[in-house]
Amino acid sequence: MKDSTNNNTLLTKNIITRLAKYLRILKSLKSIGLIKVFSSNLGDAAGIAPTVVRKDFSILGINGNKKGGYIIDNLIKQIEGLLGIEDEYKAIIVGCGRIGKALIESEELKREHIHIIAGFDLTPSEPLNNVPIYTTDKMEEIVKKENIKIGIISVPNHAAIKVFEHMREAGIRGFLNFTSVDIKCGDKCPVGCEHKCVINQVNIGLELENLFHLVHITEKHPDLLIE
Ligand SMILES: NC(=O)c1ccc[n+]([C@@H]2O[C@H](COP(=O)([O-])OP(=O)(O)OC[C@H]3O[C@@H](n4cnc5c(N)ncnc54)[C@H](O)[C@@H]3O)[C@@H](O)[C@H]2O)c1
């Protein structure tokens, strides 16, 4: 991805994730009345070294002043300009079983302004938390009508690829995949794909496994760990 700011630096997924993290922190600092922030404050709150924070901001063309820090409003404006922040993020969920239902019922998502517009499953059911649950044949219609680009896949593994393809045809471009199927964009995707889909995988098992390994290494080989 080409940086749309003031130089030719390439943005990585990690930088984009960090910028979203900074944005949340900046908004909460602003809400308590702060006007300026230092890279060390932001770094502490985000669990990131201040040098990394400064480097990320220099990518945006924002050069802070070591003594004066950064103006919070300016940072918010620049980051929002780059990330394309909206008032409300609309998404659909395909597969309204245990995971799908839990997400539809999540108050946390609502607080994050993530609005699940509809759920889809093999059979229709009563609305959940005022979110309608349709059969999948209604997907194109709803996705187009509501101009939805983001979709969550929470179907059994065997249905993952077909569901992904159906969602892509309907117009979904960003996927949060809960199945353990490693979904790629297939033949239509040379690097991303002609549609430029982004697929993020959620794997709680892998996260837990990593945690076990990290705890083991922290206890048994702490000398091998670097910050
Ligand atoms: N990512 C993780 O860490 C994690 C953790 C647990 C489960 N999972 C995976 O998440 C997925 C969902 O888990 P769950 O416990 O909610 O399953 P579930 O069986 O409770 O629900 C799956 C739902 O998908 C629906 N479905 C099946 N085929 C469909 C299709 N073709 N189109 C639309 N809907 C369809 C079913 O009717 C059901 O309502 C599974 O693949 C599971 O392996 C992931």
PDBQT file of the ligand as one rigid body, heavy atoms in Angstrom, charges set to zero:
ROOT
HETATM    1  N1  LIG A 301     -11.441 -18.888  15.853  1.00  0.00    +0.000 N 
HETATM    2  C1  LIG A 301     -11.516 -19.537  16.967  1.00  0.00    +0.000 C 
HETATM    3  O1  LIG A 301     -10.706 -19.371  17.845  1.00  0.00    +0.000 OA
HETATM    4  C2  LIG A 301     -12.663 -20.497  17.125  1.00  0.00    +0.000 A 
HETATM    5  C3  LIG A 301     -13.087 -20.955  18.358  1.00  0.00    +0.000 A 
HETATM    6  C4  LIG A 301     -14.163 -21.823  18.376  1.00  0.00    +0.000 A 
HETATM    7  C5  LIG A 301     -14.773 -22.201  17.170  1.00  0.00    +0.000 A 
HETATM    8  N2  LIG A 301     -14.294 -21.753  15.996  1.00  0.00    +0.000 N 
HETATM    9  C6  LIG A 301     -14.871 -22.069  14.694  1.00  0.00    +0.000 C 
HETATM   10  O2  LIG A 301     -15.868 -21.101  14.410  1.00  0.00    +0.000 OA
HETATM   11  C7  LIG A 301     -16.881 -21.660  13.589  1.00  0.00    +0.000 C 
HETATM   12  C8  LIG A 301     -18.225 -21.457  14.243  1.00  0.00    +0.000 C 
HETATM   13  O3  LIG A 301     -18.252 -22.089  15.510  1.00  0.00    +0.000 OA
HETATM   14  P1  LIG A 301     -19.604 -22.213  16.327  1.00  0.00    +0.000 P 
HETATM   15  O4  LIG A 301     -19.263 -22.874  17.591  1.00  0.00    +0.000 OA
HETATM   16  O5  LIG A 301     -20.308 -20.918  16.350  1.00  0.00    +0.000 OA
HETATM   17  O6  LIG A 301     -20.412 -23.245  15.395  1.00  0.00    +0.000 OA
HETATM   18  P2  LIG A 301     -21.965 -23.562  15.440  1.00  0.00    +0.000 P 
HETATM   19  O7  LIG A 301     -22.087 -24.965  14.929  1.00  0.00    +0.000 OA
HETATM   20  O8  LIG A 301     -22.555 -23.226  16.765  1.00  0.00    +0.000 OA
HETATM   21  O9  LIG A 301     -22.587 -22.545  14.373  1.00  0.00    +0.000 OA
HETATM   22  C9  LIG A 301     -22.346 -22.628  12.996  1.00  0.00    +0.000 C 
HETATM   23  C10 LIG A 301     -23.552 -21.991  12.296  1.00  0.00    +0.000 C 
HETATM   24  O10 LIG A 301     -23.264 -21.927  10.907  1.00  0.00    +0.000 OA
HETATM   25  C11 LIG A 301     -24.455 -22.272  10.201  1.00  0.00    +0.000 C 
HETATM   26  N3  LIG A 301     -24.095 -22.729   8.853  1.00  0.00    +0.000 N 
HETATM   27  C12 LIG A 301     -23.644 -23.936   8.460  1.00  0.00    +0.000 A 
HETATM   28  N4  LIG A 301     -23.409 -23.943   7.131  1.00  0.00    +0.000 NA
HETATM   29  C13 LIG A 301     -23.755 -22.714   6.679  1.00  0.00    +0.000 A 
HETATM   30  C14 LIG A 301     -23.763 -22.111   5.401  1.00  0.00    +0.000 A 
HETATM   31  N5  LIG A 301     -23.364 -22.773   4.298  1.00  0.00    +0.000 N 
HETATM   32  N6  LIG A 301     -24.191 -20.834   5.285  1.00  0.00    +0.000 NA
HETATM   33  C15 LIG A 301     -24.606 -20.145   6.378  1.00  0.00    +0.000 A 
HETATM   34  N7  LIG A 301     -24.613 -20.661   7.631  1.00  0.00    +0.000 NA
HETATM   35  C16 LIG A 301     -24.205 -21.938   7.776  1.00  0.00    +0.000 A 
HETATM   36  C17 LIG A 301     -25.102 -23.350  11.058  1.00  0.00    +0.000 C 
HETATM   37  O11 LIG A 301     -26.482 -23.486  10.765  1.00  0.00    +0.000 OA
HETATM   38  C18 LIG A 301     -24.849 -22.791  12.458  1.00  0.00    +0.000 C 
HETATM   39  O12 LIG A 301     -25.888 -21.929  12.865  1.00  0.00    +0.000 OA
HETATM   40  C19 LIG A 301     -16.496 -23.116  13.415  1.00  0.00    +0.000 C 
HETATM   41  O13 LIG A 301     -15.809 -23.244  12.188  1.00  0.00    +0.000 OA
HETATM   42  C20 LIG A 301     -15.566 -23.393  14.587  1.00  0.00    +0.000 C 
HETATM   43  O14 LIG A 301     -14.639 -24.421  14.280  1.00  0.00    +0.000 OA
HETATM   44  C21 LIG A 301     -13.269 -20.891  15.966  1.00  0.00    +0.000 A 
ENDROOT
TORSDOF 0
